[in-house]
């Protein structure tokens, strides 16, 4: 049995993908309850639980796809496909991660239910549904919404309709953008479902979900409820959202975007846009106090 190095096991867990679990913090940020140590602590536990469980899902998915990945130009370097990690070591890691995630969520019935739904959906995705057009992307998007709910309903923060709506659209946008990025692979190494996604159809889906995201976020930014809570200057964050989505779409059409977490961090323009959004969001809230 081949030796599985700690570095290969860490790579198998894909810790860089934990950036996606940042959706857990959306409720805390938009509810402005970050000063409540108890709530913030519960959100951190939800984040950690999703990190463990999502990594366990990645391990199982890579094990199921190991033979196909071995024929892929880049995925052949993954630990299972390359033989760097044995099946017993990898699946043992998945079991430990799953146990850790459930332990962190223990005592929170809502969070446990959300994690269970996340697990079931991803197992169904890995075993069959990733080959069904549109359904595959909807399952990817549902993972983001479950993360969002984990940081709201699971810790006693009521999720706003605007947050759920915008979160749903941006999740669908990222899912279809991922599929578009995958079309730039050599045809022999593409996933089977891409045969059902003509390039023009993916462009339509991306344009539709991007437009819906911008519209829903813009309506959120100018709503009386949002401006009373976050400040009237929240509207200044809208151009940043528009730029960010346009920039990401540009990157997708250059063959990037397959790995959302990695590609977001690799583009300095996207990183700067994210930092500026946070700055404008905080500034809008405390503008009157600053002056």
N, C-alpha and C positions, 0 to 999 in steps of 0.2 A: 504494500500500500504506500503510495507516494507521500512524502512529508509535506504538510501544509503549513507554510510559514505564516506568522502573525500578520505580516504585511499583506499577503494574499487574502487572508481572511477578512482583514479590514477593507480591502478593495472590493471583496465580494459583497460586503454589507452596504456599499455605496454611500458613505456618509455625506458626500457632497449633495446627494439628493435630498438631504434633510432640509435644504432651503425651501422645498415645496411645502414642508410642514409649517412654514411661516404663516400660512393661511390661518393657523390656529390663533395667532395673535391679532387677527383683524378685529374681532369683537372687542378685545381689550383696548385697542387703539381708538376705535371709533366710538366706544362708549366712554372713553376718557376715565377709566377706572384704574389706570396704572398706578395710582397712588395708594390704592387699597391693597395692602400687602397680602391679605388672605386670598383675594380673587386672583392677584398676579401669581401667587404661588400655585393655585389650582390650574391656571392656564399653563404654567411651566411644566407641571406634572402631565397635563394633557399633551403638550408638545413632546415631552420625553417619551410618553407612551406611544405616540404615533411614530416617532423616530424608530423605536424598537420594532414595532409591528410592521411598518413599511419596509424596513430593512429585511425582516424575515420573509416578506412577500417577494422582494427582489431576489433573495437567495433561492427560494423555491422556483420562481419563474426562470432564473438562469439555469437551474438544474433540469427543468423540463425542456428548455430550449438548447441544451448544450450541444446536441448533434448538429442542429441548424446553425448555431452560432459558430461552430468550428469551420463552416464553409463561407462565413462572412468575412469581408476584408478587414474590418476593424473589431467586430465582436468576437473573432477567433482568439483575441487576446484576453478575453474575460477568464477569470480563474478556473471555472469548470471546463470551458471549451478548450483552454490551453493545457489542462491537466495540472495546473499549479495547486489546485485544491481537490482533495478526494471527495467522493460523494458522502462518505460517513462524516468527515470533518465539516463539510459545508452544511449538511442537513442537521448535524448536531448544533452548529452555530444558529441555524434558523430556529431550532427548538428553544435554545437559550434566549434568543431575542424575543420570541413570542411570549415565553414565560415572563421575561422581564417587563414587557409591555403590559401584560395582563396584571402583573403584580402592582405596577405603578397606577393602574386604573382601578384597582380593587377598592370596593367601597363606594364607587361612583357608578351607579347603575346605568345612567344615560351614556357615559363615556364607554363603558363596557359594551353596550348595545351598538354604539357607533363603530367601535373597533370590530365587533363581530360582523356587522354589515360590510365593512371595508374588506375584511378577510374573505367573506363569501363572494362578494362581487369580483375580487381579484382572482380568486381561484377559478370562478366561472370564466373570467376573461382569459386566464392562462390556458385553461383546458379546452375552450371552445369559442367563446364569444369574440376573441380577438380577430377572428376570421369573418365576422359579420359586419358589413359596412354600416356606418353611422352608429350602430350599437356599440362598437368598439370604442369610439371617441366619447360617447355618452358615459361609458363606464369610467374612462380616464377622468372625465370632468366630474363625475360623481365623487371621485376620491378627494378632489379639492373641496367640494361642498361639505363632505363629511368632516374634513379637517376644520372647515369654518364653523360647523355646528359644534364640533368638539370644544372650540374655544368660546362658544357662546352658551348654547343650551346646557351643555354639560357642567358649566360652572356658574349658572344662574344669571347669565347676561342674556337679555331678550334680543335675538337677532332682528335687526331692522329689515323691512322689505327691500329697501334700496341695497343694503349690504348683500342680501341673498341674491337679488336680481343681477347686480353687477358681478358678484362672484361667479354666478352660473355662466354668464356670457364670456367672462375672461377665461374661465376654465375650458369652455368649448373652443374658444379662439386658440388657446395653447394646444389643445388636442388636435385640431385640424392643421395647425401650423406644424406640429410634429409629423403628421402624415405627409404634408407637403415636402418637408425637409428630407423625408425618407425616399421620395421619388428621385432624388439626385444620385442614389446608389446605382451601381451596375444592376441591370435587370435580373441577372441570375442570382443576386443576393438580396433582392427585395422581399419583404414579408408578403404573404399570399394575398392579404386583403387589399393591397395596393392595385391589384388587377381590376378591382371594382371601383377605383377612385380615379376617373379621368382628371388630368391636370386642371382643366377648366372648371370642373366641379369643385375641386378643392379650393381653387381661387375664389369661387363664388361663396363657399362656406366660410372661408377666412374673412372675406370682405363683409359678409353679413354679420358674423359674430363680432368683428372688430367695430363695425358701425353701432351695433346694439350695445357694446360695452361703453363706447364713448358717449352715446346718448344717455344711457342709464346713469353713468357716473356724472355727467353734466347736469342732469335733472336732480340728482342727489345734491350736487354742490350748490345749486341755486334754490333748493327747497327751503322754506321758512324754518322747518324743524332743524335742518342741518346748519343753517346759518346762525340760528340762536344758540346751538350747542358748540359749533366749531368756529364761528366768526364769519363775518360777511366776506372776508378776503379768501375764503376757501375756493372761490371761483378761479383764483389765480393758479390753482393746481391743475385745472383742466387742460391748458396747453401742454403741460408736462406729460399728462396721460396720453394725449394725442400723439405727441412726439415719440414717446416710448413705444407705443403700438406700431407707429409707422416705421420706426427704426428696427423693431423686432421683425416686422414683416419683410423689410429690406434684407435683413440677415438671413431669414428663412429662404428667400429667393437666391441666396448665395450658397445654399446647401447646409446652412447651420440651423439650429433649432430642434434637432432631434433629441438632444439632451438639454431640456429647458434650464435646469439648475446650472449646468456647466457653461452653456452658451451665454446665459445672462451675465454671469460673473466675468466672462472673458471679454465682453465688449465694454470698453471704458465709457462709452457714451451712455449705455444702459445703466451702468453703476452710478455715474454722475447724475443721471436723471432721477434715479431712485433716491439718492441723497438729497437732491434739490426738492423732491416731492415731500420728503420727511421735514425738511427745513421750512417749506412754505406752509405745510399743514400745522406745524407747531407755532409758526409765526402768526398764522391766521387766528389761532385760538387765543394767543396772549398779546395780540397787537395793541389793544386798548390799554393793557397793563404796562406795556413797554413805553407807550407814549404818556 
